[in-house]
Amino acid sequence: MSEVPEVTSSAAPGPLPVDADLVVQVFDELAAAVAVFSGPHHVVRAVNKAVFLLTGPGRDLVGLPFAEAFHELGDQRIAELLDRVYATGEPVQAQERRMLFDRRGTANLDEVFLSFSMHPTTVGSERGVIAHAVDVTGIVVARREAEAAADRSAERYRSAREVVWALQRSMLPARLPLLPRVRMAAHYLVAGDENAAGGDWFDAVALPDDRVAVMVGDVVGHGPDAAGVMGQLRAVMTQLLLDGWGIAEVIARLDRFAARVPAAAGSTVCLAVVDPAAATLEYASCGHPPPLVVAPGGWASYLELPGGGPLAVAGDPPEVASVPLRPGHLVMLYTDGLVERRRRAPRAGADMLREVVAHAGASSADPGSAEGDPVDLLCQAALEGMAGDGYDDDVSVLTLRLTDPTPPLHLELEAVLGSERAVRHRLHRWLSEVGVDEADALDLQLAVGEAVANVVEHAYPDGPGPVEVDVEHDRIGRVAVTVADRGRWRPHDAVARTGSGRGLAMMRETTDLCEIERTAEGTVVSMDRAVGVPTVLRLTAGIPSAGAEDGAEGADPRVGLRIVRNERSERAHLELDGWIDATAVAELRAQAIAACRGGAHPLTIDLEAVTGLASAGVQLLFELAELTPGGEPVELRASPRSAVMHVLEMVGLHRLVTPGARFR
């Protein structure tokens, strides 16, 4: 074998000798902290200078077990990681791990964040672990400060938006009147900057002669100034209508008022008056888009504009036009934000809206196609159908249709236990036909039920007698009720001794007017309450943020009270579902007394699913509160949004409510 000649070319140098001093110097000057451990006790074999920046200068480390060298890390679970790497031979990593070091030897620990890795190694003939750590405290602190600043900014944004929403809601009607012969709905959509209150508005006013006026308007600009102008125009217009002025005079006077209000020039408005008896719609527009009529079967058409420019600008006053309203036709008033876009011709937007509502009208003509009132469905369809390319401006939409009035309700029955529930059941069905929303319906059921319960308890001490209930939906949007008996009530002091008397207070709290007339022939209780249709405010199309969109049917009183007893070691628990009225009180009293062992055991009653609480139930809750041992009050469970909380607050029992979820 021939000898291989030695290569001496500079292009391919031979292996260089290792410079141990250089390696030690580089190790010591590394920015990352490096420590080498050996053996099962992790004895420190080597550390670089960066380690002492973490632990503090002058500390003895080399030659000591980890537990002694880094004593402050004993309860920070770092030794467990070293044990795992040593036992398994698998590396571990951690990012931004919080660690505490006693840098000054005073037991005052400094917070440090490290990103580190641990790898198995061999030190001499013994296995060990090498740890490599980078101090990322500055990065973590800076990020936390940025996150805190972002949270503060987000909180300021949320607070500002809540103020804007409160301003917007206060400037718009929360409800439209619910009338016997005209059904209405209104939606408001906030588009673009959610912190800018808009100048769009709507309203409806029931007039004394059975007619109803509806209006939509738009003030130029956004922000508090525009919202303020909008509020002024709406208030003036509403008052002029209530004073009996016709459309032409209302528009003329509003125009003169707008001329004296800064920022009102250029505002637009469309005013329409519906006469259900004549089945006509009179309207006028001041620079506003024309109303749209939608017929069943997929037909929609804009009404002709009779001329007229915006408010407080030079031009001829608008003329008043009149068109007939046919059964099944819907009328939609809206602001220009519904159809106008920056990158689209106005005519194209108007044509698109007509197609959208025509399709919605065809769908609403099919009884099985959708649930809900057609006027509300049309508002939703318009907003959602026109939202494809986004909205550049806020939008108001108000729709209406003629409807047949619901005949008055007349009930005559015997005043016995259970009559209250029977009346509530019939009243619930009648209120659903009228279209009364859930909150109003629940209060009316409670008030009428209390009046009937009083007749049952007090009017006929010698035996049952008749009670008559008459309910009517009047022309200005009120539900008027009379409850009459032919008995002779017991003296007031005898009634007071029974411990009742809260029923009358509850009746007055849940109605706008409650009067009692006692004569030799009997007693008549007269009550009424204004009912309305909640309006809807939206942040984005398809997402309602306030009001009600579904036809509310009110709490169904047909179901009695369901009682579920849950055994607990510390407290007796009852879960209730349904109405707590005079019919249910006897069973509930027996169940409650048995559950709390006659007052020897603490009692919790879950009222979350209770749909109605009559005065008889209120009285029982007071009785049960007095039974609990040591003066400890009975604990009630009910959420702020539950139907029963309103009554608990009314009678002062909300102090017994303990927040919490329902028991399972």
PAVEXBA-914609 format. One record per residue (C-alpha): x, y, z. Coordinates in steps of 0.05 Angstrom, whole numbers, plus 5000, padded with zeros to 4 digits. Example, Ala and Ser with C-alpha at 12.3 -4.5 7.8 and 13.67 -1.06 7.14 Angstrom:
! residues 2
{x:5246, y:4910, z:5156} $
{x:5273, y:4979, z:5143} $
! end
This chain:
! residues 664
{x:5000, y:5000, z:5000} $
{x:5030, y:5065, z:4980} $
{x:5037, y:5122, z:5029} $
{x:4987, y:5179, z:5021} $
{x:5024, y:5245, z:5015} $
{x:5008, y:5300, z:5067} $
{x:4962, y:5355, z:5040} $
{x:4988, y:5425, z:5057} $
{x:4944, y:5468, z:5012} $
{x:4910, y:5528, z:5047} $
{x:4845, y:5510, z:5011} $
{x:4839, y:5447, z:5052} $
{x:4872, y:5457, z:5120} $
{x:4879, y:5402, z:5170} $
{x:4842, y:5398, z:5236} $
{x:4858, y:5454, z:5284} $
{x:4874, y:5441, z:5357} $
{x:4818, y:5457, z:5407} $
{x:4832, y:5521, z:5446} $
{x:4803, y:5504, z:5515} $
{x:4812, y:5575, z:5541} $
{x:4773, y:5602, z:5482} $
{x:4716, y:5553, z:5494} $
{x:4712, y:5572, z:5568} $
{x:4713, y:5646, z:5550} $
{x:4656, y:5638, z:5499} $
{x:4616, y:5596, z:5549} $
{x:4624, y:5648, z:5602} $
{x:4604, y:5706, z:5557} $
{x:4541, y:5675, z:5529} $
{x:4480, y:5720, z:5535} $
{x:4437, y:5661, z:5554} $
{x:4445, y:5630, z:5623} $
{x:4475, y:5560, z:5619} $
{x:4483, y:5511, z:5677} $
{x:4509, y:5439, z:5676} $
{x:4484, y:5389, z:5728} $
{x:4506, y:5318, z:5741} $
{x:4479, y:5259, z:5780} $
{x:4410, y:5245, z:5808} $
{x:4417, y:5304, z:5858} $
{x:4435, y:5351, z:5800} $
{x:4500, y:5375, z:5828} $
{x:4522, y:5440, z:5794} $
{x:4584, y:5427, z:5753} $
{x:4589, y:5492, z:5713} $
{x:4552, y:5558, z:5704} $
{x:4566, y:5620, z:5663} $
{x:4563, y:5693, z:5683} $
{x:4491, y:5701, z:5659} $
{x:4468, y:5653, z:5714} $
{x:4493, y:5701, z:5767} $
{x:4452, y:5757, z:5734} $
{x:4391, y:5716, z:5753} $
{x:4412, y:5692, z:5821} $
{x:4452, y:5752, z:5845} $
{x:4528, y:5760, z:5850} $
{x:4571, y:5725, z:5902} $
{x:4528, y:5663, z:5909} $
{x:4562, y:5595, z:5916} $
{x:4535, y:5549, z:5862} $
{x:4587, y:5501, z:5835} $
{x:4593, y:5436, z:5874} $
{x:4525, y:5444, z:5908} $
{x:4462, y:5403, z:5893} $
{x:4407, y:5441, z:5857} $
{x:4364, y:5444, z:5920} $
{x:4419, y:5482, z:5957} $
{x:4447, y:5524, z:5901} $
{x:4378, y:5549, z:5878} $
{x:4341, y:5543, z:5944} $
{x:4286, y:5594, z:5926} $
{x:4264, y:5549, z:5868} $
{x:4247, y:5492, z:5914} $
{x:4172, y:5502, z:5910} $
{x:4171, y:5526, z:5837} $
{x:4174, y:5455, z:5808} $
{x:4239, y:5465, z:5770} $
{x:4272, y:5406, z:5804} $
{x:4215, y:5362, z:5778} $
{x:4234, y:5380, z:5707} $
{x:4307, y:5363, z:5720} $
{x:4286, y:5296, z:5749} $
{x:4244, y:5281, z:5687} $
{x:4300, y:5296, z:5638} $
{x:4350, y:5256, z:5679} $
{x:4303, y:5196, z:5685} $
{x:4275, y:5194, z:5614} $
{x:4331, y:5223, z:5572} $
{x:4278, y:5266, z:5538} $
{x:4288, y:5342, z:5534} $
{x:4236, y:5392, z:5560} $
{x:4221, y:5463, z:5541} $
{x:4183, y:5521, z:5573} $
{x:4164, y:5589, z:5546} $
{x:4160, y:5652, z:5588} $
{x:4159, y:5613, z:5654} $
{x:4151, y:5657, z:5714} $
{x:4206, y:5646, z:5766} $
{x:4226, y:5681, z:5830} $
{x:4299, y:5692, z:5851} $
{x:4328, y:5718, z:5917} $
{x:4380, y:5763, z:5884} $
{x:4397, y:5804, z:5946} $
{x:4395, y:5748, z:5997} $
{x:4340, y:5784, z:6036} $
{x:4283, y:5736, z:6021} $
{x:4251, y:5790, z:5978} $
{x:4241, y:5753, z:5913} $
{x:4247, y:5785, z:5844} $
{x:4200, y:5763, z:5788} $
{x:4235, y:5739, z:5725} $
{x:4207, y:5707, z:5662} $
{x:4251, y:5654, z:5628} $
{x:4244, y:5614, z:5564} $
{x:4288, y:5553, z:5576} $
{x:4304, y:5483, z:5553} $
{x:4336, y:5423, z:5589} $
{x:4373, y:5368, z:5552} $
{x:4407, y:5304, z:5576} $
{x:4483, y:5303, z:5573} $
{x:4542, y:5263, z:5599} $
{x:4590, y:5296, z:5647} $
{x:4653, y:5254, z:5651} $
{x:4627, y:5184, z:5664} $
{x:4562, y:5207, z:5696} $
{x:4496, y:5226, z:5664} $
{x:4471, y:5297, z:5675} $
{x:4428, y:5354, z:5649} $
{x:4447, y:5419, z:5615} $
{x:4399, y:5477, z:5623} $
{x:4396, y:5536, z:5575} $
{x:4353, y:5597, z:5594} $
{x:4339, y:5664, z:5562} $
{x:4313, y:5722, z:5604} $
{x:4250, y:5748, z:5568} $
{x:4225, y:5791, z:5626} $
{x:4228, y:5855, z:5586} $
{x:4187, y:5825, z:5529} $
{x:4134, y:5797, z:5576} $
{x:4128, y:5862, z:5616} $
{x:4122, y:5903, z:5552} $
{x:4069, y:5857, z:5524} $
{x:4030, y:5859, z:5589} $
{x:4032, y:5934, z:5590} $
{x:4007, y:5935, z:5518} $
{x:3951, y:5886, z:5534} $
{x:3931, y:5927, z:5595} $
{x:3930, y:5990, z:5552} $
{x:3888, y:5953, z:5500} $
{x:3840, y:5930, z:5554} $
{x:3833, y:6001, z:5580} $
{x:3821, y:6026, z:5510} $
{x:3769, y:5971, z:5497} $
{x:3735, y:5989, z:5563} $
{x:3733, y:6062, z:5543} $
{x:3704, y:6041, z:5476} $
{x:3651, y:5998, z:5509} $
{x:3633, y:6054, z:5557} $
{x:3629, y:6104, z:5500} $
{x:3585, y:6057, z:5459} $
{x:3538, y:6046, z:5518} $
{x:3530, y:6121, z:5525} $
{x:3516, y:6127, z:5451} $
{x:3465, y:6071, z:5454} $
{x:3432, y:6103, z:5514} $
{x:3428, y:6169, z:5476} $
{x:3402, y:6135, z:5413} $
{x:3349, y:6095, z:5451} $
{x:3326, y:6156, z:5490} $
{x:3315, y:6194, z:5425} $
{x:3273, y:6139, z:5393} $
{x:3207, y:6110, z:5417} $
{x:3216, y:6045, z:5455} $
{x:3147, y:6022, z:5432} $
{x:3096, y:6038, z:5379} $
{x:3022, y:6038, z:5398} $
{x:2986, y:5971, z:5389} $
{x:2920, y:5991, z:5357} $
{x:2858, y:5949, z:5341} $
{x:2858, y:5963, z:5266} $
{x:2930, y:5980, z:5248} $
{x:2989, y:5935, z:5262} $
{x:3059, y:5967, z:5260} $
{x:3133, y:5949, z:5270} $
{x:3196, y:5991, z:5269} $
{x:3270, y:5972, z:5266} $
{x:3331, y:6017, z:5271} $
{x:3399, y:5995, z:5245} $
{x:3464, y:6029, z:5267} $
{x:3515, y:6024, z:5210} $
{x:3587, y:6046, z:5205} $
{x:3617, y:6080, z:5266} $
{x:3580, y:6051, z:5326} $
{x:3603, y:6110, z:5369} $
{x:3567, y:6161, z:5325} $
{x:3494, y:6172, z:5344} $
{x:3454, y:6178, z:5280} $
{x:3401, y:6228, z:5259} $
{x:3351, y:6177, z:5231} $
{x:3285, y:6171, z:5269} $
{x:3214, y:6143, z:5267} $
{x:3150, y:6149, z:5307} $
{x:3076, y:6133, z:5307} $
{x:3020, y:6171, z:5341} $
{x:2949, y:6146, z:5353} $
{x:2901, y:6204, z:5337} $
{x:2835, y:6214, z:5374} $
{x:2792, y:6200, z:5312} $
{x:2816, y:6127, z:5304} $
{x:2869, y:6148, z:5254} $
{x:2944, y:6137, z:5264} $
{x:3002, y:6180, z:5240} $
{x:3069, y:6148, z:5222} $
{x:3133, y:6183, z:5204} $
{x:3206, y:6173, z:5188} $
{x:3259, y:6226, z:5183} $
{x:3333, y:6237, z:5172} $
{x:3377, y:6294, z:5199} $
{x:3441, y:6310, z:5161} $
{x:3504, y:6285, z:5196} $
{x:3519, y:6242, z:5257} $
{x:3538, y:6251, z:5329} $
{x:3504, y:6283, z:5389} $
{x:3485, y:6346, z:5350} $
{x:3447, y:6307, z:5297} $
{x:3414, y:6265, z:5351} $
{x:3393, y:6328, z:5387} $
{x:3363, y:6358, z:5325} $
{x:3327, y:6293, z:5310} $
{x:3297, y:6293, z:5380} $
{x:3271, y:6364, z:5371} $
{x:3239, y:6351, z:5303} $
{x:3206, y:6288, z:5327} $
{x:3178, y:6321, z:5390} $
{x:3151, y:6381, z:5352} $
{x:3120, y:6338, z:5298} $
{x:3087, y:6292, z:5348} $
{x:3057, y:6350, z:5387} $
{x:3030, y:6383, z:5324} $
{x:2995, y:6318, z:5306} $
{x:2965, y:6310, z:5375} $
{x:2940, y:6382, z:5372} $
{x:2897, y:6361, z:5312} $
{x:2934, y:6394, z:5254} $
{x:2930, y:6362, z:5185} $
{x:2990, y:6338, z:5145} $
{x:3000, y:6402, z:5105} $
{x:2998, y:6446, z:5166} $
{x:3043, y:6400, z:5206} $
{x:3095, y:6401, z:5151} $
{x:3090, y:6477, z:5144} $
{x:3099, y:6490, z:5218} $
{x:3155, y:6439, z:5223} $
{x:3191, y:6474, z:5166} $
{x:3186, y:6541, z:5202} $
{x:3212, y:6509, z:5266} $
{x:3271, y:6476, z:5229} $
{x:3291, y:6543, z:5200} $
{x:3306, y:6567, z:5271} $
{x:3345, y:6505, z:5293} $
{x:3419, y:6501, z:5277} $
{x:3438, y:6439, z:5236} $
{x:3364, y:6424, z:5218} $
{x:3369, y:6452, z:5148} $
{x:3367, y:6396, z:5097} $
{x:3331, y:6346, z:5142} $
{x:3281, y:6302, z:5107} $
{x:3216, y:6272, z:5132} $
{x:3159, y:6230, z:5106} $
{x:3092, y:6235, z:5142} $
{x:3033, y:6189, z:5130} $
{x:2964, y:6185, z:5163} $
{x:2925, y:6120, z:5160} $
{x:2849, y:6121, z:5166} $
{x:2826, y:6049, z:5179} $
{x:2752, y:6066, z:5172} $
{x:2762, y:6095, z:5102} $
{x:2820, y:6047, z:5085} $
{x:2863, y:6105, z:5060} $
{x:2934, y:6129, z:5067} $
{x:2949, y:6204, z:5062} $
{x:3022, y:6223, z:5057} $
{x:3071, y:6278, z:5042} $
{x:3147, y:6279, z:5034} $
{x:3199, y:6333, z:5047} $
{x:3258, y:6309, z:5005} $
{x:3248, y:6238, z:5032} $
{x:3246, y:6172, z:4994} $
{x:3175, y:6150, z:4974} $
{x:3136, y:6099, z:5014} $
{x:3133, y:6028, z:4986} $
{x:3069, y:5987, z:4982} $
{x:3077, y:5911, z:4984} $
{x:3020, y:5865, z:4964} $
{x:3013, y:5790, z:4975} $
{x:3035, y:5748, z:4916} $
{x:3101, y:5784, z:4901} $
{x:3082, y:5854, z:4879} $
{x:3112, y:5919, z:4905} $
{x:3107, y:5991, z:4881} $
{x:3133, y:6059, z:4903} $
{x:3081, y:6112, z:4916} $
{x:3087, y:6175, z:4874} $
{x:3120, y:6234, z:4909} $
{x:3076, y:6296, z:4906} $
{x:3137, y:6342, z:4908} $
{x:3171, y:6380, z:4964} $
{x:3244, y:6392, z:4984} $
{x:3279, y:6382, z:5050} $
{x:3263, y:6423, z:5111} $
{x:3288, y:6495, z:5119} $
{x:3310, y:6503, z:5047} $
{x:3280, y:6545, z:4992} $
{x:3228, y:6509, z:4951} $
{x:3154, y:6495, z:4942} $
{x:3118, y:6461, z:5000} $
{x:3099, y:6387, z:4989} $
{x:3030, y:6368, z:4967} $
{x:2989, y:6317, z:5004} $
{x:2971, y:6254, z:4965} $
{x:2921, y:6199, z:4983} $
{x:2918, y:6126, z:4962} $
{x:2871, y:6069, z:4982} $
{x:2896, y:6013, z:5027} $
{x:2872, y:5943, z:5009} $
{x:2868, y:5883, z:5055} $
{x:2934, y:5847, z:5060} $
{x:2975, y:5905, z:5033} $
{x:3035, y:5929, z:5074} $
{x:3064, y:5999, z:5073} $
{x:3138, y:6011, z:5087} $
{x:3170, y:6078, z:5105} $
{x:3246, y:6080, z:5109} $
{x:3307, y:6126, z:5108} $
{x:3354, y:6131, z:5049} $
{x:3409, y:6091, z:5084} $
{x:3369, y:6028, z:5065} $
{x:3380, y:6038, z:4990} $
{x:3437, y:6087, z:4980} $
{x:3510, y:6065, z:4974} $
{x:3572, y:6104, z:4954} $
{x:3587, y:6058, z:4895} $
{x:3517, y:6046, z:4870} $
{x:3467, y:6088, z:4832} $
{x:3406, y:6109, z:4874} $
{x:3359, y:6078, z:4823} $
{x:3394, y:6011, z:4828} $
{x:3385, y:6010, z:4903} $
{x:3311, y:6027, z:4897} $
{x:3301, y:5972, z:4846} $
{x:3337, y:5922, z:4891} $
{x:3294, y:5941, z:4951} $
{x:3230, y:5932, z:4910} $
{x:3252, y:5861, z:4891} $
{x:3271, y:5844, z:4962} $
{x:3205, y:5866, z:4993} $
{x:3165, y:5836, z:4936} $
{x:3196, y:5768, z:4950} $
{x:3183, y:5778, z:5025} $
{x:3110, y:5796, z:5009} $
{x:3102, y:5732, z:4969} $
{x:3131, y:5691, z:5026} $
{x:3086, y:5724, z:5078} $
{x:3026, y:5706, z:5036} $
{x:3040, y:5633, z:5049} $
{x:3015, y:5617, z:5120} $
{x:3066, y:5561, z:5128} $
{x:3127, y:5599, z:5103} $
{x:3144, y:5639, z:5165} $
{x:3123, y:5654, z:5236} $
{x:3112, y:5723, z:5263} $
{x:3073, y:5785, z:5244} $
{x:3081, y:5805, z:5170} $
{x:3099, y:5877, z:5189} $
{x:3157, y:5854, z:5232} $
{x:3179, y:5802, z:5181} $
{x:3180, y:5855, z:5127} $
{x:3226, y:5899, z:5169} $
{x:3273, y:5841, z:5179} $
{x:3271, y:5820, z:5106} $
{x:3286, y:5891, z:5082} $
{x:3346, y:5900, z:5128} $
{x:3375, y:5832, z:5116} $
{x:3362, y:5831, z:5041} $
{x:3396, y:5899, z:5030} $
{x:3456, y:5884, z:5074} $
{x:3496, y:5846, z:5022} $
{x:3546, y:5902, z:5007} $
{x:3541, y:5934, z:5077} $
{x:3509, y:5998, z:5100} $
{x:3540, y:6067, z:5094} $
{x:3489, y:6101, z:5139} $
{x:3440, y:6086, z:5194} $
{x:3372, y:6060, z:5173} $
{x:3301, y:6068, z:5200} $
{x:3246, y:6022, z:5174} $
{x:3173, y:6027, z:5195} $
{x:3119, y:5982, z:5166} $
{x:3044, y:5979, z:5176} $
{x:2982, y:5942, z:5153} $
{x:2908, y:5944, z:5166} $
{x:2879, y:5888, z:5209} $
{x:2811, y:5868, z:5236} $
{x:2799, y:5886, z:5309} $
{x:2794, y:5830, z:5360} $
{x:2724, y:5827, z:5390} $
{x:2719, y:5845, z:5464} $
{x:2724, y:5788, z:5514} $
{x:2664, y:5776, z:5560} $
{x:2666, y:5722, z:5614} $
{x:2614, y:5705, z:5666} $
{x:2629, y:5649, z:5715} $
{x:2620, y:5628, z:5787} $
{x:2668, y:5658, z:5837} $
{x:2699, y:5596, z:5866} $
{x:2769, y:5570, z:5876} $
{x:2799, y:5559, z:5807} $
{x:2761, y:5617, z:5774} $
{x:2824, y:5659, z:5774} $
{x:2861, y:5606, z:5734} $
{x:2803, y:5598, z:5684} $
{x:2800, y:5673, z:5672} $
{x:2876, y:5677, z:5662} $
{x:2872, y:5622, z:5611} $
{x:2817, y:5656, z:5570} $
{x:2852, y:5724, z:5577} $
{x:2918, y:5694, z:5554} $
{x:2886, y:5671, z:5489} $
{x:2852, y:5738, z:5478} $
{x:2915, y:5778, z:5490} $
{x:2952, y:5733, z:5441} $
{x:2900, y:5747, z:5387} $
{x:2907, y:5822, z:5400} $
{x:2983, y:5817, z:5394} $
{x:3001, y:5841, z:5464} $
{x:3074, y:5829, z:5480} $
{x:3096, y:5782, z:5536} $
{x:3111, y:5834, z:5590} $
{x:3045, y:5871, z:5582} $
{x:3006, y:5805, z:5577} $
{x:3037, y:5778, z:5641} $
{x:3021, y:5841, z:5680} $
{x:2949, y:5842, z:5654} $
{x:2939, y:5768, z:5672} $
{x:2966, y:5782, z:5741} $
{x:2921, y:5843, z:5752} $
{x:2857, y:5811, z:5726} $
{x:2872, y:5747, z:5765} $
{x:2880, y:5787, z:5829} $
{x:2814, y:5822, z:5818} $
{x:2779, y:5755, z:5808} $
{x:2814, y:5725, z:5868} $
{x:2789, y:5782, z:5911} $
{x:2718, y:5768, z:5889} $
{x:2726, y:5695, z:5906} $
{x:2754, y:5710, z:5975} $
{x:2714, y:5770, z:5997} $
{x:2650, y:5783, z:5956} $
{x:2608, y:5723, z:5976} $
{x:2618, y:5703, z:6049} $
{x:2553, y:5663, z:6049} $
{x:2566, y:5622, z:5986} $
{x:2590, y:5628, z:5914} $
{x:2563, y:5681, z:5868} $
{x:2576, y:5707, z:5797} $
{x:2635, y:5747, z:5772} $
{x:2636, y:5782, z:5705} $
{x:2700, y:5801, z:5667} $
{x:2699, y:5847, z:5607} $
{x:2762, y:5863, z:5567} $
{x:2767, y:5911, z:5508} $
{x:2824, y:5936, z:5463} $
{x:2806, y:6009, z:5453} $
{x:2821, y:6055, z:5394} $
{x:2882, y:6089, z:5425} $
{x:2917, y:6025, z:5442} $
{x:2896, y:6009, z:5513} $
{x:2869, y:5945, z:5543} $
{x:2809, y:5964, z:5587} $
{x:2784, y:5913, z:5639} $
{x:2724, y:5911, z:5686} $
{x:2714, y:5858, z:5738} $
{x:2644, y:5861, z:5770} $
{x:2609, y:5821, z:5824} $
{x:2540, y:5825, z:5858} $
{x:2562, y:5810, z:5928} $
{x:2574, y:5848, z:5992} $
{x:2646, y:5850, z:6014} $
{x:2665, y:5838, z:6086} $
{x:2684, y:5899, z:6128} $
{x:2754, y:5926, z:6117} $
{x:2780, y:5905, z:6186} $
{x:2758, y:5833, z:6174} $
{x:2794, y:5832, z:6108} $
{x:2857, y:5862, z:6139} $
{x:2859, y:5807, z:6192} $
{x:2866, y:5753, z:6139} $
{x:2937, y:5777, z:6125} $
{x:2921, y:5793, z:6052} $
{x:2914, y:5862, z:6021} $
{x:2974, y:5858, z:5974} $
{x:2930, y:5841, z:5915} $
{x:2903, y:5912, z:5907} $
{x:2974, y:5940, z:5909} $
{x:2996, y:5890, z:5856} $
{x:2936, y:5909, z:5812} $
{x:2954, y:5982, z:5816} $
{x:3027, y:5968, z:5802} $
{x:3013, y:5927, z:5739} $
{x:2962, y:5974, z:5708} $
{x:2961, y:6047, z:5689} $
{x:2893, y:6059, z:5722} $
{x:2857, y:6019, z:5776} $
{x:2792, y:6043, z:5806} $
{x:2743, y:6008, z:5852} $
{x:2669, y:6027, z:5857} $
{x:2627, y:5994, z:5912} $
{x:2552, y:6001, z:5912} $
{x:2493, y:5964, z:5943} $
{x:2488, y:5922, z:5879} $
{x:2561, y:5899, z:5881} $
{x:2632, y:5920, z:5866} $
{x:2663, y:5940, z:5799} $
{x:2739, y:5942, z:5789} $
{x:2761, y:5982, z:5728} $
{x:2832, y:5977, z:5702} $
{x:2868, y:5995, z:5638} $
{x:2938, y:5992, z:5611} $
{x:2970, y:6020, z:5548} $
{x:2999, y:5965, z:5505} $
{x:3050, y:5972, z:5451} $
{x:3097, y:5939, z:5401} $
{x:3170, y:5940, z:5423} $
{x:3215, y:5972, z:5371} $
{x:3281, y:5940, z:5352} $
{x:3350, y:5970, z:5351} $
{x:3404, y:5931, z:5315} $
{x:3480, y:5935, z:5312} $
{x:3482, y:5895, z:5247} $
{x:3429, y:5868, z:5201} $
{x:3399, y:5804, z:5228} $
{x:3422, y:5815, z:5300} $
{x:3369, y:5850, z:5343} $
{x:3398, y:5886, z:5404} $
{x:3335, y:5912, z:5436} $
{x:3260, y:5903, z:5433} $
{x:3223, y:5841, z:5412} $
{x:3218, y:5810, z:5343} $
{x:3174, y:5750, z:5353} $
{x:3099, y:5755, z:5365} $
{x:3095, y:5748, z:5440} $
{x:3040, y:5704, z:5467} $
{x:3050, y:5719, z:5540} $
{x:3057, y:5667, z:5596} $
{x:3009, y:5610, z:5584} $
{x:2969, y:5600, z:5648} $
{x:2940, y:5533, z:5629} $
{x:2994, y:5495, z:5666} $
{x:2985, y:5495, z:5741} $
{x:3043, y:5492, z:5789} $
{x:3094, y:5435, z:5784} $
{x:3133, y:5423, z:5848} $
{x:3198, y:5383, z:5849} $
{x:3230, y:5367, z:5917} $
{x:3305, y:5357, z:5918} $
{x:3335, y:5326, z:5980} $
{x:3397, y:5360, z:6006} $
{x:3436, y:5348, z:6070} $
{x:3441, y:5421, z:6090} $
{x:3378, y:5454, z:6063} $
{x:3309, y:5433, z:6038} $
{x:3300, y:5451, z:5965} $
{x:3237, y:5461, z:5924} $
{x:3237, y:5475, z:5849} $
{x:3173, y:5508, z:5823} $
{x:3147, y:5513, z:5752} $
{x:3083, y:5549, z:5732} $
{x:3035, y:5597, z:5766} $
{x:3033, y:5605, z:5842} $
{x:2961, y:5626, z:5853} $
{x:2905, y:5611, z:5903} $
{x:2892, y:5543, z:5871} $
{x:2964, y:5521, z:5879} $
{x:2977, y:5550, z:5949} $
{x:2949, y:5492, z:5990} $
{x:2992, y:5439, z:5958} $
{x:3054, y:5484, z:5958} $
{x:3044, y:5500, z:6032} $
{x:3040, y:5427, z:6049} $
{x:3101, y:5409, z:6007} $
{x:3142, y:5467, z:6035} $
{x:3125, y:5452, z:6108} $
{x:3142, y:5379, z:6098} $
{x:3207, y:5396, z:6063} $
{x:3231, y:5443, z:6119} $
{x:3201, y:5397, z:6173} $
{x:3155, y:5450, z:6199} $
{x:3209, y:5503, z:6202} $
{x:3263, y:5460, z:6234} $
{x:3304, y:5457, z:6170} $
{x:3328, y:5515, z:6126} $
{x:3288, y:5522, z:6062} $
{x:3308, y:5543, z:5991} $
{x:3255, y:5555, z:5938} $
{x:3276, y:5560, z:5865} $
{x:3228, y:5607, z:5828} $
{x:3266, y:5611, z:5763} $
{x:3213, y:5575, z:5723} $
{x:3153, y:5608, z:5757} $
{x:3112, y:5643, z:5704} $
{x:3066, y:5682, z:5751} $
{x:3062, y:5699, z:5825} $
{x:2994, y:5719, z:5852} $
{x:2982, y:5753, z:5919} $
{x:2962, y:5686, z:5950} $
{x:3031, y:5660, z:5931} $
{x:3063, y:5723, z:5958} $
{x:3027, y:5713, z:6025} $
{x:3052, y:5641, z:6028} $
{x:3124, y:5662, z:6016} $
{x:3118, y:5711, z:6074} $
{x:3090, y:5656, z:6118} $
{x:3146, y:5608, z:6100} $
{x:3199, y:5661, z:6114} $
{x:3173, y:5665, z:6186} $
{x:3178, y:5590, z:6195} $
{x:3253, y:5583, z:6186} $
{x:3295, y:5569, z:6249} $
{x:3332, y:5623, z:6286} $
{x:3300, y:5679, z:6247} $
{x:3338, y:5657, z:6185} $
{x:3298, y:5679, z:6124} $
{x:3277, y:5630, z:6071} $
{x:3324, y:5632, z:6011} $
{x:3293, y:5646, z:5943} $
{x:3326, y:5634, z:5876} $
{x:3305, y:5677, z:5817} $
{x:3345, y:5713, z:5762} $
{x:3335, y:5787, z:5748} $
{x:3304, y:5769, z:5680} $
{x:3254, y:5719, z:5707} $
{x:3179, y:5734, z:5704} $
{x:3172, y:5728, z:5779} $
{x:3226, y:5779, z:5798} $
{x:3181, y:5838, z:5781} $
{x:3130, y:5815, z:5832} $
{x:3183, y:5800, z:5885} $
{x:3209, y:5871, z:5878} $
{x:3139, y:5899, z:5880} $
{x:3124, y:5867, z:5948} $
{x:3193, y:5872, z:5978} $
{x:3211, y:5798, z:5976} $
{x:3270, y:5809, z:5930} $
{x:3313, y:5817, z:5993} $
{x:3306, y:5742, z:6002} $
{x:3333, y:5726, z:5932} $
{x:3401, y:5694, z:5930} $
{x:3435, y:5697, z:5861} $
{x:3451, y:5630, z:5831} $
{x:3434, y:5579, z:5778} $
{x:3376, y:5531, z:5783} $
{x:3387, y:5467, z:5821} $
{x:3396, y:5402, z:5782} $
! end
